């Protein structure tokens, strides 16, 4: 697992997602920050993902945004 704490990882995950996506809320009204706060820790807990770093994890997650 990464040397980052869960809180640090999630903050960086969230900040990167917000910077890359260019919006603060999804079409359904869900806050991107709230979504990332919920999803980011799952990446941190999985060493296969967390070893890639929060920014890479955020980009991987964003690849699925908009898919139903």
N, C-alpha and C positions, 0 to 999 in steps of 0.2 A: 504494500500500500504506500501511497505517497507520504512524504514527510509533512504535508499540510494537514492541519486539523480539518475536521468536517466543516466547520464554520468558514475557515479560510478558503477551502476548496469551493464551497457553495457560493461565497461572495465573488470569487473570480469567475466561476461558471456563469453566474448571473450577469456580472458586468460585461463579460465578453459577448454573451447572447444579446444583451441590449445594444451594445455597440454595433454588432454585426447586422442585426435585423432591422434597425431603424424605426421601430415602433414600440409602443409601451403596452399595448393591449391587442389581444387576438380579436378576430372578427366577432367571436361570441361574447366579448367583453371581459374575458379572463385576463388578468394582469400577467405580463411576461415575468415580472419579478416574482409574483406568487407562484407561478408555474415552476420557475427555476428553483425556488426555495423548496418546493416539494420534490422535484425530480433530481436535482443536483446531488443530494446525499446518496441516492441509489448508485450513482456513478462512483462516488467516493468509496463506498462500501465494497465495490467489486474491484479487486486488484488488477484484473485484466483491463479495466477501463481507467481506473485512477492512475495507473502507471503512465498513461498517455498525457496526463495533465488536464486541468479543468477546461482550458480553452479548446483543446481538441475534442473533449467530451461534449462541450457545448455545441461545437460545429457538427458533430455527428448527430446529436439530438435534433438540431435545426434542420438537418437533411430530411427529416420526416414531418416537419411542420407543414400543414396544409393537406396532408394525405388523410384520407378517411378510411 
